[in-house]
Amino acid sequence: MNRKYYSKLIFELSHPGRHGYSLPSNGLDTPVDLPETLSRKTPPDLPEVDEPAVVRHYNNMSTNNFGVDTGFYPLGSCTMKYNPKINEEIASHSGMLQLHPSTPAVAAQGALMIYYTLQWMLSEIGGMAEFTLNPFAGAHGELTGLMVIRAYHRSRGDFRRTKVIIPDSAHGTNPASAAVAGLEIVEVRSRPDGTVDVDDLRPLLDDTVAAMMMTNPNTLGIFEKNIPEIAELVHGAGALLYYDGANLNPMLGVARPGDMGFDVMHINLHKTFSTPHGGGGPGSGPVGVRAGLEQFLPNPRVVRRPDGSFDIISSSDALGRISATLGNYAIAARALAYILSMGREGIMMAGRLATLNANYIKESLKDLYKLPIEGVCKHEFVFDGLADKSTGVTTLNVAKRLLDHGYHAPTIYFPLLFHESLMIEPTETESLETLDEFIAVMREIAREASETPDIVRDAPHDTPIGHPDDTQAALTPVTTYTA
């Protein structure tokens, strides 16, 4: 394959006068006059290529894409699980594909049963009273959960609660969602062991705090062992505790947020339950609530009637609507297929295996990469770059060099607690052989950094695009083609 040829833009393959189609005559005796305001002054700047060139170009360009179907994806903090193909087959069933969103409930009982069953199963997994599947993404779920909390306080006539406490290690969506919800962000510091500093939290709690948002395990992959004390303090101040479900995967079948004292939570179906995760979606961020908060969930809601049938209802107590329909139906179908095919035993093993895989990689590399927090991690862990800082090789260099070995780079420079953060999350589906190959490559890169650092600093060497200036790419992006 001529990689240089196939890395070209379609415009670069264009030749004047070349085409790959012929259209029949429109059969009109006289031309159709378009209004002057709708007529182009110049022809559109479209590439002129033959059909084989188009087919070959886009097929070969597609091989530059990377995903869990093509290789190991050690992306921390944003679980990229393998998507079982049976999920896709179920979601592609003709009876589902042809269902219109406005179909009356009486004619969509099968679809509503899928919705209701998934709501019920997520409630069992999360330890919550009820779930809504309406949010379209994790961040959308965060916003919805905060709106539930706001609606709860306002229903009690408590309008002073306008603050949300968020750990300094939190996902960036936490403060962003709080800000969109019109709430003020208050930061609580982490301890040296990566967990929330309870002593720093105490003076922050007063009657102006609406909620505290937490991820458990946190973004360092550390289990927040002080959750019971934190829940008691938050509830004692009259606030609610929110669970960011981005890191729920290692908790499956082991611990439930509701049992820990969380009042509201969201789940990323595209992380924990193996639905597609890429290109900005399609996503789903179901929101669950403890008993006593169900009425504040957004409209519409799917309920089960006493006769066993399913219906779609709306309530005047709800916070309103946050989506046009009942969320991404095909994603819900995929998630339910995953849960049912895994079963209780499989779901319980997923979290354990994810934790085992993460600790295996961590222990195999901590002699060459700096491990700022010792101890057992959960599904992911964070290195602070190479242990040997004298080489001048950065985390970014390591990430770029991984591309030469066929691995997508893990999350880097997040969380912000460490200068050279490198976050790795293998998930439960990766085999011992895959993990060993990745470990060997990481060790090889560490050796190169020590012996021939320029090879790592100048990486990648074998990709269609080499070593661009990342700063200029961000400051002055080129988004259009100019001949």
N, C-alpha and C positions, 0 to 999 in steps of 0.2 A: 504493500500500500504506500502510495506517495502521500505521507502525512501532511506535507506542506500544501499539496493540492487540496486535500480534504479539510484543511483548517481555514481555507479561504472563505470569505463571505460570498453569498450567492451573487452579489453585485459584481464581485471580482471575476466571476465565471461568465459574465454577460458579454455577448458579442452582438453588435448592431445588426438587426435584420433576422436574427435567429429566433425560431419559435418552435413550440412543441404541440401545437394544436391547430385545428382548422374548424371554423364555425360555419354552419350552413347559412344561407341567405335568410334574412329575417322575414322575407315574403311581403314586405311593405313596398307599395308602388312609389310612395313619396317619403322623403326623410321626415323624421319627427323633429319638430322644432322645440328645443328646450328653452325655457326662460333664460334670459341673459344672466340672471343672478345665479343660475345653476350650471352654467356652462364654464368649463375650464378655459383658461387663457393659454395654458401650456399643457402638453401631454403629461401624464403621471410618470414619475421617474421610477419605472419598474424594470427589473432585470430581464434581459432577452436571452433565454436559454432553451435548449431542446429538452424533451422529456427525459431521456436517459441521464442527462447531466443533473436534472432536478432530483430524480429518484436516488441516484448515487450520492449526491451531495448530502441530502438530508438523512439517508440511511447511515452514511459514514459519520456525519456529525453526531448522530445519536449515540455512536459508540464512545464519544467523549463524555457522556453522562455517567455519573456514578451513583449507585444505590445499593441497598442491601441485597438485591438480586445479582449484583455483579461482584461484590467483594465485602470484606470486613469493614464495618463502619463504626469506629470507636469514638463516636461523638458524645461527649459527656453533657449532662444537664438537659438534653433534649432527646430522650430515648428513641433510637431508630431500630425498632424490632423488625425481624423478618415478618413479612405479611403472608400467612399461609394462603395458598391458591384456592383452597375450598371456600374461603371467605369471598373471594372475587366471583367464584362460580355462583354462590348463593345470591350475592347482590346483583348478579347479571340475569337472574331468573326473569323470564318474559313477563310473568305476572306482576313483578315489581317495577320493571322498566316502563310499563305502559300505564302505571297508576298516576293519575293527575292529582296534584296537591289539594285541589278543591273538591275531590270526591267526597260525597256525603259519608258520614260515619257508618251508616247502615250498609254501605256498599264497600267498605274498606276494613272489615273486621279483622282480616288476616294481618294487614299492615299495623293496625292499632294494637293487635295482640303482640306483635314484635316490639313495638314501642313500650307497651306496658310491662312485658316480661323483662326487657332490658332495664327499665326503671327499677323494677323490683330487685333484680340481681345486683345492680349497682348499689342499691340501698343496703342489701345484705353485705356486700363486700366492704362498703364504706362505713357501716354502722350508723346509717342515717334513716330517717323516717320516710323520706320521699325525695325523688329526683325529678328534674326536668331535663329533657333532651334538646330544648330549644336553642341554646347558644351554639354558634357556628365555629368556635375556636376556644382554645384555652384562655386567652386574654379576654375574649368575649364572656367566657364563664366567670372569670375574676370580676369583671365589671358587673355582671348580673348578680353574683354573690354579694358584692358590696351594696348594690341597690336593694337587695333583700334586707341586709342589715340596716340600711338607712330607713327603709320602710317600716321595719320593726320598731326602731327608736321613735320615729314620728308617730306611729300608731299609739304610742304611750305618752304622746305629748312632750317628748324629750328632744328638743331641737338644739340643745347645747352641744351635742356630741358630733363634732365635725373633724375629729382627728383619727388617723390610722397609724398605729405603731408597726414599723417594718424593720426587720433585722438588716444590718449592713451587708450581709451576704446574700440577700434576696435576689431573685430573678428581677430583671429590669421591668418586666411587665407589672410587678406588684405596685411600685410607686406610680407607674403610668396609669394603671387602672384606677387607683385611688384618686389621682388628679382629675381624670375624666369624670369620675363620679362626684367631683366637687368637694373632695375631702382633703384635709391638710396632712402631709406626711411627716411623721416623727420617727427618727432613726434610733434604733437601739443597738448597742455595740455587741460584738462577739467576744468570747473569752479566748485565751490562747489555744484551747482545745477545739475551737471552731463552733462551739455551741453558744446559744444566747446567754448573755451576762444578766442573770436574774437581778443582781444588785443594781445594775444600770437601769433595769426595767422598772423597778419599784417606784422611783420618784416620777416616772413619766405617766403613771396611771392616775387619772382623776376623772371628774364627771364631764370632761370634754372629749374623752376618748370613746369612739364608737366601736372600734375593733382593733385586734392585733392580727396581722397576717403572718403565717409561718409555713415553711416547707419542712417536712420531716419524712425521711432524712433530709438534711439541709443541702445546700448546693456544694458543700465539701464532701458529701457522701457520709456525713456523720449523723448518727441517730441522736435526736434531742432528748436526752434522758430526763430533763427537768420539766417535761411537758405537764405532768400532774400539778406541780407547784405553779407553773406559769398559768395554767387554766384556772386554778383557784384564785390567783391574784387578779387575772383579767375579769373573771366573773364577779369577784368581790368588788371591783370598781364599777360594775354595771355594764361592762362592755362584752362583746362577743368575740369568739376565737375563730379565725378563718384559716382553713387548710388549703394551701396551694398543692393540688394533686399532681404536679409535674413529676414528682419523685415517688409516686405511689407504688411503682413496679416492685421494689424489693419487699414491700409490706404485704403483698398479696397472700392471704391465708395465714399471715403471721400476726398482724396487728391492724385494728380498724380505727381510723381517725375519730369516729363517733365515740368509741370507748375511751379514747384518750382525753376527751373533753372538748373537742372541736364542735362548733355549732353549725357552721356552713363550710362547704368544700366544693371544689370543682375537680373533675377528672378529665384528663386529656385522652380521649379514646385513641387518638393517633399516636400516643406513646405507650400507655399501659396495655391497650387491647388490640394492638397490631393492625390498626387501620392505616391507609395510605398517609404518608407524611412527607410532603415535599412540594415545592413550588408555591408555598403559601396556602396549601390546602389540598384536597378538601378536608377540613378539620371538624372537630366536635368537642365541645367543652361542657358536658352535662354538669348541673349544679345540684347538690344535695343539701338537705337541711334536717336538723334534729326536730323532734316532735315539738309542736307549738309554733313552728315557723312556716308550715306548709302553705298556709293561705296567702303568703307573700310571694310565692313563686310566680313567674310570669305567665300570662295567658298566651295561648290556650293550653289546657292540660288534658292529658289522656287519663281517664279513670275507668275502673271496672264497676259495672252495675251489679246489684244483688243477684240478677238473673244470669250473670256470667258474661254478658255482652260488654262491649267497650264503647265508650263515648268520648267526645271532645267537648270540654266545658270551658267557660270563662267565669271569672269571679271579680266582683267589685273591690275585693280586698287585695287583689294582686297588684304588684308594682306596675303592671301594664304589659305591653308587648315589647319583646326585644328582637323578634324576628318575624318575617312575614308568614312563616309556616311553623311546622313542628321540628325545625332543625334539618340537618342533613340525613335524610331517611336512609340512603344507601350506606352511609357510614355506620348508622345504628345497626343495620342488618349485618354488616361485616363484623362488628364488635360482638353482637349476640352469637353469630356463628362461631367466633373464636372462643367465647366463654363456654358454649355448649360442647364444642369439640374437645376442649381441654378438660372439662369436668372439674369437680371439686379437687381431686387429687392433683391434676395437672396445674391448676391455678395455684395451688399451695406450693408446688415445686418450683414454679417460675421465679418467685422472689428469692428462694433459697439458692437456686442455680446462678441467678444474676449476681448475688452477693459472693458466692464462691468464685465465680470467674473474675470479678473485680479484684478480690483479694489475692488471687493467684498471680495476676499481672503485676499488681502493686509490689508484692513480696519478691517477684522475680526481677524487678527493675530498680528497686530503691537503693541499691548500691551504686548506681550510675546516675540516677535522677534524684534530685533533692525532694525528700518527703517531709513537708513541714509539720505534719501532724501524724504521729505514730498511732498504731492501734488498728483494730478491726474497722473497716469501712463497710458500707452497704453496697449499693449497686454501682457506685462510681467513686473516684478518688481524684485528688489534685496533687500533681507534682509542681514544684517551684523551679521549673527549668532543669538544666543539667546540674549535677552535683559539683562538677568542676567549672567554676565561673571564669577561670583564667583564659579559656579558649576564645571568649568573646562571642561564642555561638549562642544565639537567643532561641527562645521558644518558637518564634516565628520561623527561624531557620530550620529547626527540627520539623515543624509542620510542613514546610515546603519540601524538604528532603523526603518525607514520607510519600509524597506524590510520585516520586521517581520509582518507588517500590510498589506502586499500585494500591496504596492505602489512602483513603480520604483522611484528611487531617482531623484530629479531635478538636474540641473547643479549646481555644487559647485566650489568654489574658482575661479570663473570667473564672471564678469570681475575683473581685478587685482586691481581695485581702492579701494577695501575693503578687509580687512584681512580674514574675514570669510564669503565671498559672498555665498549666497544661492538664486539662481534665479528660479522663478516660473512662468510658462506660462500655463494657463488652456485651451486655445483655445476656440472657440465659440460653439463647439458641446457638451460640458459637461453640464449636468443638474444641477439644484439647489441642488438636493439631493446628487449628487456626490460631489459637492463642499463642502456641509455641512459635509459630512462624512470625507473628507480630512482635513477640518478645525478642526474637532473634534480630529482626530488622531494627528495633529500637536500640538494641545493644550495639549493632553495627554502626548506627548513626552516632552513638556516643563515642565509639572508637574513632570514627572519622573526625569528629569534632576535636579530638585530642591529637590525632596524628596528621590529618590533612584538613584543617578547618575550612579552607576556602571551598572545598567541594560542597560542604553543607551550607556555607554562607551564600553561595551562588546558585543554590537549587531553587526551583527544579530544572533539570537538564533535559528530560525526555518527554515533556508535555507540549501540546500544540502552542501554548503561550509560555514563554520562558520565565524570566524574573522581572516583572514590571515594577515600576516605581509605585508602591502602594499608596503613598501619600498623595502623589499627583493624580493617581487614578480616582481617589476619593474627592479631591479638591476640584479637578477639572475633568470629569468623566466625558468620554466620547460616546455619544448615544446615537449618532446618525452617521451614515456613510457618505464620504466625499471622495469623488473620483480623483 
